[in-house]
Amino acid sequence: MKPISFKNANTIYAKDQPEYLPLVVHKDEGGTVTSLWKLTPFERLKILFTGRLWLQNLTFNRPLQPQLPSVNNPLE
């Protein structure tokens, strides 16, 4: 699974941090950050059969931010 670019993207997190994948996002004035991820064929099959997706958040011991996974484009 990799983050990918999309039409409304306007920011890249970790652009110059080789220890992380660059994260292309749309960031709005209210602070909502939207990213788009591309799954490999194997990942797609695994989700189809298990119905499960693991999500890890690197908080660096700061408060956890709300998350909202979706299969629909929230920018449309």
Secondary structure, DSSP 8 states (H G I E B T S, - for coil): -EEE--TT--EEETTT-TTS--EEEEE-TT--EEEEEE--HHHHHHHHHH---------TTS--------SS-TT-
